[in-house]
Amino acid sequence: MLAVSTQEVIEAILGSIDEAIHAVDENGITIFYNTVAAKHDGSKIENVLGKHLLEAFPSLSRETSTLMKVLDTKKPIVHQVQHYQNLNGEDVCTVNTTLPILIDGNIAGAVEIAKDYSTIQKLTDTIVDLQSKIKRSTSKKTVKKHVAFETIVTDDSRFKQTKELAQKVAPTDANVLIYGETGTGKELFVQAIHEASKRKNKPFIAQNCAALPESLLESLLFGTTKGSYTGAIERAGLFELVDGGTLFLDELNSMPLDLQAKMLRVLEDGVIRRIGDNKTRKVDVRVITAMNQPPEVCLRENKIRTDLYYRLNVFSLYIPPLRERTEDVLLLASYFLKEYNKSYKKGVLQIDKEAKERLQAYQWPGNVRELKHTIEHAVIITEGNSLTANCLPRTFRKEKLPKKKSILPLREALHQMEKELIDQALIETEGNILQAAKMLGIPRQTLQYKLSKYDKTAE
């Protein structure tokens, strides 16, 4: 009774998750088939459960069915994209993982887990179509806010150096790799580089590589040909749409390695091949990439191909996080204050002392993006002409401000520092006065005098 109850619980759990699950025994008979799988296939559970897979789905064969392949080979098939029309004639796009069920090395069955990406595929198609229409438009109206280097404000010496380097590389066609934490303003730099280049009147498109699964990212970047999969149409990808301009690929370290290999060919040969096509197309694109992890970490963890990295890393820029640019916090806060005063038609003239202290004491894990949203929040709720600490989000109001160290007279401060150094030397030498004196570079007698002076004792 316990075994049956456990089985029922397991089946209830598997039946409630949002992935399709289809399991067969060693003979290909369906032993589990949940409602999500039935929805994908346009079928009913009772029409599949207990039947042979090829009987329930006559359009499949032993060669085309991933479940049957795994039964035959005992090898898993991981993250395979499948485009097909279900029994209701609906176009379906899934990413499937099919695994063998092995008991003592013998095949006992196979299970397939499929996630539906049909909605994401449709959204991807819509995005590409819209971008294509924008490119074809003859309107002279700008579709984005132009960003010039003059709008990137800083008082930080390292950030100024990064800005100067970006200005030098902008007029060239060199590939640029930018590293910086999320929210540091990488895309702002890329847009400024594009605006300062000879390509500024050509398209600029930004794409986050972590936003889509591999198959959809590939079709978005390279385009598709009619018939390459069920429902596929003839459509250009981003490389073609941005021809002559700049393509910014953010979070490159999230791009699958197989797709990185395909991108390497574009950089080396300047040609692309649409999915399902047998001909290549010439493209002229400047590629700028960004990563939110240090390049050496990405290389060590095999998140980026070495050959692609060296191809992209013709020119690299590092954007330091805001917590390392403390002098920029109030400068940027004032900049955003003016921006949101204008946007919301407000008259906030200043940031008061306590609010400034709280802004400067904060660590800014979300970097400039977080600061921008913080000032926007504060401007919206400020009623007078002064932005106070009470106008900041709750995170800032809850944190205690660090206590300021009182300034000691110079002689007292030097004595305090000397005492701390002596203490440290005695700790490291385990109380040995002779060794501590050598470490401090003073005679033993001098150290003994200072110990008695500071009322110290040592063994």
N, C-alpha and C positions, 0 to 999 in steps of 0.2 A: 504493500500500500504506500509505503514511504517513497519507493522508487517512482511509482506512477505520479505521486504528488509532486515530487521534484521535477519530473519531466514536464508536467503541466505548468509549473512555475517557470521553467526555462523557456518553454514555448511561448508563454505569455510575455516574457521579457523580450524575446527575439521578435515577437509580433508587434511590439509597441515602439520599437526604434524606427528612425526615419530613413534607414537604408534598406534597400531590397535584399533579401536573403533567399537563396535557392540552393537546397542541398539534395544530392542524389546518393544512392548507395553504389556499391561496386558494379552493379549491373545497369546503372543509369536510370533507376526508378526514383522518382521524386519522393523524398521522405520529409522534407520541410519546405514550405513555400509561404512567405508572409504576404500581408495585404499590400505592402508597398511594391513588392515584386509583381503582384497581380495587376496593380495600377500601371506600372511601367509597361507591362506586356499587353495591356488591354484585354486581360483574361479574367477568369474567376478561379479561386483557390481549388474548388471542387473539380474543375476541368483539368487540373495539373497534378494535384496531390495523388500519389499512388500509381501514376502512369509513367511510362517510359518517356524520357525527355524528347526524343525524336518523334514520338507519337503525339505528344501534346503540342509540339511546335514543328509541323511538317516542313517548314521552310529551312530548318536547320539540317545539317548533316554531321557525320562524325568528324569531318575535317573542319567545319566552320564553327562548331559549338566549342566554346572554351571549357565547359564542364567535361565534355567527352574527351577533349585533348588532355586535360589534367588526369582523367582516369587512365588514359593510355600511357602517358609519360611519367606520371607521379611527380611532375615538376610544377611549381606554382607559376601563375601568370599574373603579374602585378601591374596595377595602374594602367590597364589597357582601355583606351577610349573606344566606345562603340556607338556608331550612328546607325539607326534603323527605324523602320516603320513598324509600329506594333499592330496587333490584330484589328485595332480600330482605325488604322490608317493614319495615326498620329506620328509625327516625327519625334524621335526620342534620342537624347544624347546622354550617355552614362559613362562613368569611369568605374571600371570593374577590377576587382581582385579575386582571383579564383585559386583556391588552395586545396591540395590533396589531404584526405583524412587517412592517416597511416596508423596502423596498429601492428606493433612488432615488425615494422618494415613492410607490411603487406597493405595494399590499397583497400580501404574499406568504404571509400566514397569520395565525394568532392563537394565543396561548398563555394558558392559565389556570392560576393557582397558587392552591390552596385549602388553608387550615389548618382542621383539625377542632376545633370547639369544643363538640362534643356532650357530652363529659364535664364541661366547665366549665358548660354549660347545665344539666345534671342537678344539679350541685352547687349552682348558683344557685337552682334550683327548690327543692331541699331546704332551703337556708338560709331562703328566704322562707317556706316552709311551717312550719319550726320557729319562726320569729319570729311568724308568725300564731298558732300554737298557744300560744306564751307570752303573747301579748296576750289571747287568749280565756280563758286560765286564770284561775280565780277564786281561786287560792291566794294567800294574803297573804305568802308567803315571797318575799323579795327574790331576784332572779336576778343581781344584781351588787353589788359592794361599793360602798357609797355614799361619795362623796368630798366632804368639806366643805373650805372654805377654810382651816380650822384645821390641816388635814393638809399644807398646802403650806408648807413651812418655808424660810426664807431670812434671811440677814443682809445681803443686797445691796440698796442703796438703790433702784436702778432696778427690781429685781424686786419690791420692796415696793410701789413705785408702780404697777407693772402689776397686782399683786394688789389694791390699793385700787381701781383703775379697774374691774377685773372685778367686785368686790363692789358697786360703784355701779350697773353696768349689769345685774347679775343679776336684780333684781326686775322689770325692764321686759321688754317683748316685742321690743326692738330687735334687728335682725340684728347679728351680731358677726363680724368677720373677724380671725383670728389669724395672725400671721406668726412663724415660728420654725423653726430648723433641725430636722432629724429627731432625735428623742430628747430634745428640750428639755422635754417635758411638756405639749404642747398639749391632748391629750385629757383630761388631769388637770384643766386649767383649765375645759374645757368641761363636764365632769361636775360640777365645783364650782358653775359658773354654773347648771346645770340644778337642782341640789339646793337652791340658794338662791332659786329662782324659784317662781312660783305653779304651775308645771307639774311640780313635783317628784314628784307622785303619778301622773303620766302617763308614757307610755313614753319611754325614751331609747335611740336607736339610733345607732351610729357606723358609717360606711361609708367605706373608702378608695377614692377615685376611680381610683387607679392599679392597683387589684387586678384589674380586669376589663376586657375589650374593650368598645367603645362599645355594641354591640347588647345585650350581656348586662347592662351597667350600666343601660341604658335600661329594660329589662324589670324589673330589680330595683327601680329607683326608682319607676316609674310603673305597673307591673303589666301583665297581659295579659288578653285576652278569648279565649274558646274559638274556635278556627278562624282566629285572626289569623296563624298559621303552623302548619305541620305539627306536631302533637303539643302545641300550645299549649292550656292550660286556663284556666278563669276563676280569676284570682288577683290579689289586691291587691298593690300595690307598697309600698315603704317609706314613701312619703308618706302612704298611707292607714293603714298599720299604726301609724305614730307619731302619728296624729291626736290633737291636744290636747297633745302632748309636744314633745320636742326632737330634731331630726335633725342630726347632726354629719357634715359632708362634709369629709373630710381630703384633702389634696393636690388641691385644686380645680383647680390649674394643670395637672393631668393629664387633666381632663375635656375631651372633644372639644368644639369650638366649637358644633357643631350641637346637641349635648345641652345646652350652656349656654343656648342660646336658648330651649329648651323649659323649662328650669328658671326662666328669667326670668319666664315667664308665671305660674308657680306663685307666685312672690314678689309679682308685681304684682296678680294677680286672685284668688289663693287657690283656684285650681281646677286639677285634673289631668285628663288623658284617658289611659286605659289604651291600650296598643298594640292597634290594630285596633278600638277602640271609637269610636262616633260621638256619645257623650254625655260631658259633663263631670261631675266630682264635686267637691264642695266639701271643702276640707281646712283645718284650723287647725293649722299647724305653725310652730314657731320654728326657723329655719335658722341654724346656726352653722357657719362654714366656716374652713378653715385652708389655708395654703400654706407650702411649705418653701423657697420662693424669695422674694426681696423683691418686693412688688407692682409697683414701677416696672419691674423686669426682666421680669416676666410680661406687663405691658402692652406694653412695647417689643418683646418677642419674640412678641407676638400669641398668648399662651397663655391669656389670659382676655379675654372681651369687655368693652369699656369700659363699656357700659350695665349689665352684670351687676355689674361691680366697684363702680360707684357705688351700685348698689342694695344690695349686701351691706355696703359699707364705711360703714354708719351709725355704727358704733363699732369701732375697730380696737385691737388689743392686740399689742405686740411682746414676745416672750419671748427675752431675750438668751441666747446659748450659755453653757455652763458655763465655758469658758475665759475668759470676761469676768466671771465671778462667782467669782473664786478663793476669796473668804471663805466661799463656800457648800460648797466641796468637803468639808472635814472635818465641817461641820455635817450634810450629807447622809450622809456616810459613817457617822457615829455613829447617825443615824436608821435607816439600812438595817441597821446592825449589830444594833440592838435588834430590828428586824423579823425578821431571819433567825435570831437567837438563839432567838426564840420559835418560828419555823417548824420549825427543825431540832433544837429542844430542846438547844441548846448553851449553854455558859457563858463565852463570849468577853467579857471585861470591858473590854478596852482595845485601842487600836491603838498600836503602839510608835512611837518617834521616827522611825526610818528609813522605816517604812511610810508615816507621815504625810508625810514629805518627798517620797517618790516619788509619792504621790497628788497632792500640791500642784504638783509639777513637771510632771506630765503635762498634755497639751493637750486631752484628752477630745474627740476628733472625733465620738464617738457620744453625747456629752452625758450627761445624767442617766441615761438608759437604760444606757449603758455603765458608769457608776459603780455603778449598782445591781447589775448582773450581776457586776462585779468584786468587790464586797463579798460577794455570795452565794457566789462561787467561793472566796474567802478563808475565809469562815466554815465552809464545808463541810470544808476540809482542815486547818483549825486544830485542833490537838490539846490545847493548853493553854488558859490564860485570856487570852493576849495574841496579837493578830493581828500577825504580823511581816511584814517585806518578802518573806521566802521563801514566804509564803502567797499572795502576789499572783501573777497570771498572768505568764507568761514575758516578755511585753512590758515590764512594769515592771522586772523583774529585769535585763533586758539594757541598759536605758537608763542612761547615766551621769547622776548628779545634777549640776546646775549648781554651779560653784564659787561660794561666797559671797564677795562683795567685802569686803575688810577695811576697817574704818572708819578713815579718816585723821584726824589732828588738824585742826581747823577751818582754821587758817592754811595748812597744807600743801594741804588740799583746795581752798581758794580760789586759791592759786597755780597749782595744776594746771588748774583751770577757766580761769583767765586765760590760761595758755599755750595751751590748746586753742583759745580764741576768737581769739587773735592768729594762730595757725597758720591757722585757717579764713579769717580776713580776708585774710591774705597770699596764700592759694591763690586766693581769688575775685578779687583785684585783680592777680593774676599778679606779685606781689612789689613792687607800687608802694606805697611807705611812706606817701606823702601820702594816696592814696585809702584805704588800709587804716586810717589814723588817722581820716579822716572817717567811715568805716563804723563804727569803734569809738566815735566821739564823744569823742576825746581829741586834744590837740595833737600835732603831728608830733614835737616834741622829747620828749614823754612816751613816745611809742611807741618812739623810738630808744633812750631810756634803758632801757625794759623789755626791748628786744631784746638790748641789751648785758648786762643783768642776767641774762637767761635764756640768754645765750651763743648768741643767734640771729644769723643772717646773712641779708641780703636784697640782691637786686640793685637 
